[in-house]
């Protein structure tokens, strides 16, 4: 069943560190089937605090999403994201495809 990594940027704390993350993060896609569904597009917050940006990536499964997150390449980039911005990141499992009626 599909899974989605949702990354919610709350605020930037160090632009240079965030730039280092931007340079390293694309290499972490190698070997992982990732479908970007949203990538820092326009956001209309209906409830809660404003956000600085949102990313949503689709993976084949929860395990595939976690394998990408835990990969050495992403972990190398992650240290810069953690120093460069405050995020909430989660993996959420999708729903089964609707059956044909």
C-alpha positions in Angstrom: 0.0 0.0 0.0 1.3 3.5 -0.9 2.8 5.7 1.8 3.5 9.4 1.9 6.3 11.4 3.4 4.9 14.8 4.5 7.4 17.4 5.4 6.1 20.7 6.9 8.6 23.5 7.1 7.6 25.7 10.1 10.5 28.2 9.8 14.0 28.7 8.5 16.7 29.1 11.2 19.9 29.1 9.1 19.7 29.7 5.3 23.3 28.4 4.7 22.6 25.1 6.4 19.3 24.8 4.4 21.2 25.5 1.2 23.6 22.6 2.1 20.6 20.4 2.5 19.2 21.5 -0.8 22.5 20.5 -2.5 22.7 17.0 -0.8 19.1 15.9 -0.6 18.6 15.1 -4.4 21.4 12.4 -4.2 19.2 10.5 -1.7 16.7 9.8 -4.3 19.0 7.4 -6.1 17.7 3.8 -5.8 14.4 4.9 -4.3 11.1 5.1 -6.3 9.8 8.5 -5.2 6.9 10.3 -6.8 6.8 14.0 -5.8 3.2 15.1 -5.3 3.8 18.6 -3.8 7.0 20.6 -3.5 6.9 24.0 -1.8 3.9 25.2 -3.9 1.3 27.7 -2.7 -0.2 26.8 0.7 -3.6 27.8 2.0 -3.6 27.1 5.7 -7.1 26.5 6.8 -6.4 25.6 10.4 -3.4 26.0 12.7 -0.2 28.1 12.4 1.1 29.4 9.1 3.8 27.2 7.5 6.9 28.1 5.4 6.4 25.2 3.0 5.2 21.7 2.4 6.6 18.7 0.5 4.7 15.4 -0.1 6.4 12.4 -1.6 4.7 9.1 -2.5 6.4 5.8 -1.9 5.3 2.2 -2.7 5.0 1.4 1.1 5.8 2.5 4.6 8.9 0.4 4.4 10.1 2.0 1.2 9.5 5.5 2.7 11.4 4.6 5.8 14.3 3.0 3.8 14.7 6.3 2.0 14.6 8.3 5.2 17.1 6.0 6.9 19.4 5.8 3.9 23.0 7.0 4.4 22.6 9.6 1.6 19.5 11.1 3.2 20.9 11.0 6.7 23.9 13.0 5.4 21.6 15.7 4.1 19.3 15.6 7.1 21.9 16.9 9.5 21.9 20.1 7.5 18.1 20.4 7.4 17.9 20.0 11.1 20.4 22.8 11.6 18.8 25.0 8.9 15.0 24.8 9.6 12.3 23.6 11.9 10.2 20.9 10.3 7.6 18.3 11.1 8.1 15.2 9.1 5.9 12.1 9.1 5.1 9.0 7.1 1.4 8.2 6.6 0.0 5.1 5.0 -2.4 5.5 2.1 -5.7 3.8 1.6 -6.3 0.8 -0.7 -7.3 1.7 -4.2 -11.1 2.0 -4.7 -12.4 -1.2 -6.2 -14.1 -1.0 -9.5 -17.9 -1.1 -9.1 
